Amino acid sequence: MTTPIWIEAAINGPWGKERQPGIPISIPDIVADGIAAVEAGAAIVHLHVYDVETGRQRDDWELYARAIEGIRAKVDAIVYPTIPILGSSYAGDMINSGRYTHLEELAKRGLAEWGVLDPGSCNWTSFAGIPQGEAGFIYQNPGEHIREGIDVARRHKVHPSYAIYEPGFTRLGAALARAHPDLPVPIYRLMFSDAFAWGFPPREWALEAHLKLLAEDAPGAPVMIAGLGVDLSELIGPAVARGVHVRGGLEDAPFGCAKTNAQLIAETVRRVEAAGGRAADVDEVRSSLARAGGS
């Protein structure tokens, strides 16, 4: 019997077309790419929205609502937004009170099943920029911001998608989940990179290290491989063998990727199947989370 593997499509990302020229920026293009990714096998779509005049991320709930409703009008999928990358030039404008304002407004309207919640801060510097003296930036998630995200998730029954850039993110995220039993089950999204000097490279030993920590701190939690500026192809087989889910798409792909989101997701599906898995449908994702104690 084949293992159902959740496949997430991360269709654009924080940097606009600067590093990834093929990403969708306008709402109609975002909707079209999201639909195509689901039709290619994704059950989950993660997206950023933008001010089309500047190309900068703009975390406005009304923009997200247009994108999410546009995708869900044609296909059934979990579609969820990002948060501002505080500390970077990619952060976009903070709207109203904080980094989770848009998520709360979407959740009030039944448009957010999942939401990004990154339990930690870390240095971001690219390997390519280090010889040129690139300073990079500190991706900031202060404790009060993390608590804000936790509170929104608890009030509105939104599953936190934890981006695990460093092992400490797992430890803090798991501790917060234990401290708040009413928090919907978090998804631990393990972030690998070939481009940035944080976390682990996409290696089987690195996946194993993450999983050993998770077995201690969050046994049985749903886990996904993902990343930024990375080729995860060689890690998909080991992930599927361990029941770990997979993210793909232009946000994660090596910079300058010439493929479309639909092509990348179709390739991910083929690799999952070659490893003995199959792409789970969205009902299977939702029911699995419900069995794990989510909402």
C-alpha positions as CSV (number, residue, x, y, z in Angstrom):
1,M,0.0,0.0,0.0
2,T,1.4,3.4,-1.0
3,T,2.1,6.1,1.6
4,P,-0.1,9.2,1.2
5,I,2.3,12.2,1.1
6,W,1.1,15.8,1.4
7,I,2.5,18.0,-1.4
8,E,2.6,21.7,-0.9
9,A,3.2,24.2,-3.7
10,A,5.0,27.4,-2.6
11,I,4.3,29.4,-5.7
12,N,6.1,32.7,-5.3
13,G,8.1,34.0,-2.3
14,P,9.2,37.1,-0.6
15,W,11.7,38.6,-3.1
16,G,9.4,39.3,-6.0
17,K,11.0,38.7,-9.4
18,E,14.4,39.8,-8.3
19,R,15.7,36.3,-7.6
20,Q,12.9,34.2,-9.3
21,P,11.7,35.9,-12.5
22,G,9.0,33.3,-13.2
23,I,6.9,33.8,-10.1
24,P,3.4,35.1,-10.3
25,I,2.9,38.7,-8.9
26,S,-0.6,39.9,-10.0
27,I,-3.7,38.3,-8.4
28,P,-4.9,36.7,-11.6
29,D,-1.5,35.1,-12.2
30,I,-1.3,33.9,-8.6
31,V,-4.7,32.4,-8.9
32,A,-3.8,30.7,-12.2
33,D,-0.6,29.3,-10.8
34,G,-2.3,28.1,-7.7
35,I,-5.0,26.2,-9.7
36,A,-2.4,24.7,-12.0
37,A,-0.3,23.5,-9.0
38,V,-3.3,21.8,-7.5
39,E,-4.2,20.2,-10.8
40,A,-0.6,18.9,-11.0
41,G,-1.0,17.2,-7.6
42,A,-0.6,19.6,-4.7
43,A,-3.1,19.6,-1.9
44,I,-1.7,22.7,-0.3
45,V,-0.8,26.1,-1.8
46,H,1.3,28.7,0.0
47,L,1.5,32.2,-1.4
48,H,2.7,35.8,-1.0
49,V,0.8,38.8,-2.4
50,Y,2.3,42.0,-3.7
51,D,1.9,45.7,-4.5
52,V,2.0,45.2,-8.3
53,E,3.4,48.8,-8.8
54,T,6.5,48.1,-6.7
55,G,6.7,44.3,-6.8
56,R,7.1,44.3,-3.0
57,Q,5.2,42.0,-0.7
58,R,2.1,43.5,0.8
59,D,0.4,41.5,3.5
60,D,-3.1,43.0,3.0
61,W,-5.9,40.6,3.9
62,E,-8.1,41.8,1.0
63,L,-5.4,40.9,-1.5
64,Y,-4.9,37.5,0.1
65,A,-8.7,37.0,0.1
66,R,-8.9,37.6,-3.6
67,A,-6.1,35.1,-4.3
68,I,-7.5,32.5,-1.9
69,E,-11.1,32.8,-3.1
70,G,-9.9,32.7,-6.7
71,I,-8.1,29.4,-6.3
72,R,-10.7,27.8,-4.1
73,A,-13.5,28.7,-6.6
74,K,-11.9,26.3,-9.0
75,V,-10.2,23.6,-6.9
76,D,-10.4,22.3,-3.3
77,A,-7.1,23.0,-1.5
78,I,-5.6,24.3,1.7
79,V,-4.4,27.8,0.6
80,Y,-2.5,29.9,3.2
81,P,-0.6,33.2,3.4
82,T,2.9,34.1,4.6
83,I,3.9,36.8,7.2
84,P,6.3,39.8,6.7
85,I,10.0,38.8,6.9
86,L,10.8,41.3,9.6
87,G,14.3,42.6,9.4
88,S,14.7,42.2,5.6
89,S,14.1,44.5,2.7
90,Y,11.6,41.9,1.5
91,A,9.2,42.4,4.4
92,G,6.7,44.7,2.8
93,D,4.5,47.0,4.7
94,M,3.1,46.1,8.1
95,I,-0.7,46.5,7.9
96,N,-2.5,47.9,11.0
97,S,-1.5,46.4,14.3
98,G,1.0,43.7,13.5
99,R,2.3,40.7,11.5
100,Y,-0.8,38.6,12.0
101,T,-3.5,41.1,11.3
102,H,-4.1,39.7,7.8
103,L,-4.2,36.1,9.1
104,E,-6.8,37.0,11.7
105,E,-9.0,38.8,9.2
106,L,-8.8,35.9,6.8
107,A,-9.6,33.4,9.5
108,K,-12.6,35.4,10.6
109,R,-13.9,34.9,7.1
110,G,-13.2,31.2,6.8
111,L,-10.3,31.7,4.4
112,A,-7.4,30.5,6.5
113,E,-6.9,26.9,7.6
114,W,-3.2,27.2,8.1
115,G,-0.9,30.1,8.8
116,V,2.9,30.7,8.9
117,L,4.3,30.9,12.4
118,D,8.1,30.9,12.7
119,P,9.2,30.1,16.3
120,G,12.6,31.7,16.3
121,S,15.0,34.2,14.7
122,C,18.2,33.7,12.7
123,N,20.8,35.3,10.5
124,W,20.2,35.3,6.7
125,T,23.3,35.6,4.4
126,S,23.7,34.1,1.0
127,F,26.8,32.0,0.2
128,A,27.1,34.0,-3.1
129,G,27.2,37.3,-1.3
130,I,29.6,36.4,1.5
131,P,32.8,37.0,-0.6
132,Q,31.5,40.4,-1.6
133,G,30.9,41.4,2.0
134,E,27.2,40.9,2.1
135,A,25.9,41.7,5.6
136,G,22.6,39.9,5.3
137,F,20.0,40.5,7.9
138,I,18.5,39.0,11.0
139,Y,15.1,37.4,10.4
140,Q,13.3,38.5,13.5
141,N,10.5,36.7,15.3
142,P,10.4,38.3,18.8
143,G,8.6,36.5,21.5
144,E,5.7,38.9,21.5
145,H,5.2,38.3,17.8
146,I,5.3,34.5,18.2
147,R,2.7,34.8,21.0
148,E,0.5,37.0,18.8
149,G,0.6,34.3,16.1
150,I,-0.2,31.6,18.7
151,D,-3.1,33.6,20.0
152,V,-4.6,34.1,16.5
153,A,-4.2,30.3,15.8
154,R,-5.8,29.4,19.0
155,R,-8.8,31.7,18.7
156,H,-9.5,30.8,15.1
157,K,-8.4,27.2,15.0
158,V,-5.7,27.8,12.4
159,H,-2.9,25.2,12.1
160,P,0.5,26.8,12.5
161,S,3.0,26.0,9.8
162,Y,6.3,26.2,11.6
163,A,9.2,27.1,9.4
164,I,12.2,25.3,11.0
165,Y,15.3,27.2,10.0
166,E,17.3,25.9,12.9
167,P,16.8,23.1,15.4
168,G,16.0,25.6,18.2
169,F,12.8,26.5,16.2
170,T,11.6,22.9,16.8
171,R,12.3,23.0,20.5
172,L,10.5,26.4,21.0
173,G,7.6,25.5,18.7
174,A,7.1,22.2,20.5
175,A,7.2,23.8,23.9
176,L,4.6,26.4,22.8
177,A,2.4,23.6,21.5
178,R,2.7,21.7,24.8
179,A,1.9,24.9,26.8
180,H,-1.3,25.5,24.7
181,P,-3.2,22.2,24.4
182,D,-5.9,24.1,22.5
183,L,-3.5,25.0,19.7
184,P,-4.3,23.2,16.5
185,V,-1.6,20.7,15.5
186,P,1.4,22.4,14.1
187,I,3.1,21.3,10.9
188,Y,6.9,21.2,11.2
189,R,8.3,22.4,7.9
190,L,12.0,21.6,7.8
191,M,13.9,24.3,5.8
192,F,16.9,23.3,3.8
193,S,19.1,25.6,1.6
194,D,21.9,25.5,-0.9
195,A,21.8,29.3,-1.2
196,F,21.6,30.6,2.4
197,A,24.0,30.0,5.3
198,W,21.4,28.9,7.8
199,G,20.1,25.5,8.8
200,F,21.2,22.3,7.0
201,P,22.0,21.4,3.4
202,P,19.5,19.0,1.7
203,R,21.2,15.8,3.0
204,E,19.7,12.6,4.4
205,W,21.8,12.9,7.5
206,A,20.4,16.3,8.1
207,L,16.8,15.0,7.7
208,E,17.6,12.3,10.2
209,A,19.0,14.8,12.7
210,H,15.8,16.8,12.5
211,L,13.6,13.7,12.9
212,K,15.6,12.5,15.9
213,L,14.9,15.9,17.6
214,L,11.2,15.8,16.6
215,A,10.9,12.3,18.0
216,E,11.9,13.6,21.4
217,D,10.1,17.0,21.3
218,A,7.0,16.5,19.1
219,P,6.5,12.7,18.6
220,G,4.0,12.0,15.8
221,A,3.8,15.5,14.5
222,P,3.3,16.1,10.8
223,V,6.7,16.9,9.1
224,M,7.5,18.4,5.7
225,I,10.7,19.0,3.8
226,A,11.0,22.5,2.2
227,G,13.5,25.2,1.8
228,L,14.7,28.3,-0.1
229,G,17.1,28.4,-3.0
230,V,17.4,24.6,-2.9
231,D,17.2,21.4,-4.9
232,L,15.3,18.9,-2.8
233,S,15.2,16.1,-5.5
234,E,17.6,13.8,-3.8
235,L,15.9,14.2,-0.4
236,I,12.4,13.3,-1.6
237,G,13.1,9.5,-1.6
238,P,14.4,9.5,2.0
239,A,11.6,11.7,3.1
240,V,8.9,9.5,1.6
241,A,10.5,6.4,3.2
242,R,10.0,8.1,6.6
243,G,6.5,9.3,5.9
244,V,7.7,12.9,5.7
245,H,5.7,15.3,3.4
246,V,7.2,17.4,0.6
247,R,7.0,21.1,-0.6
248,G,7.9,22.3,-4.0
249,G,7.4,25.3,-6.3
250,L,9.2,28.4,-7.4
251,E,9.6,29.9,-3.9
252,D,11.8,27.0,-2.9
253,A,13.5,26.2,-6.2
254,P,17.1,27.3,-7.0
255,F,17.2,30.9,-8.1
256,G,16.6,31.6,-11.8
257,C,14.6,28.4,-12.2
258,A,13.1,28.3,-15.7
259,K,10.3,25.8,-14.9
260,T,6.7,26.7,-13.9
261,N,5.1,25.9,-10.6
262,A,2.9,23.2,-12.3
263,Q,6.0,21.6,-13.8
264,L,7.8,21.6,-10.5
265,I,4.9,20.1,-8.7
266,A,4.4,17.4,-11.4
267,E,8.1,16.5,-11.0
268,T,7.6,16.3,-7.2
269,V,4.7,14.0,-7.7
270,R,6.7,11.7,-10.0
271,R,9.6,11.6,-7.4
272,V,7.2,10.8,-4.6
273,E,5.6,8.0,-6.6
274,A,9.0,6.6,-7.6
275,A,9.9,6.4,-3.9
276,G,6.7,4.4,-3.1
277,G,4.4,7.2,-2.1
278,R,1.4,8.9,-3.7
279,A,0.1,12.5,-3.6
280,A,-2.5,12.8,-0.8
281,D,-5.7,14.7,-1.7
282,V,-6.8,17.6,0.5
283,D,-9.4,15.5,2.3
284,E,-6.7,13.2,3.4
285,V,-4.6,16.1,4.7
286,R,-7.5,17.5,6.7
287,S,-8.6,14.2,8.1
288,S,-5.0,13.3,9.1
289,L,-4.7,16.6,11.1
290,A,-8.1,16.0,12.7
291,R,-7.0,12.5,13.8
292,A,-3.8,14.1,15.3
293,G,-6.0,16.3,17.5
294,G,-6.4,19.3,15.3
295,S,-9.6,21.2,14.3
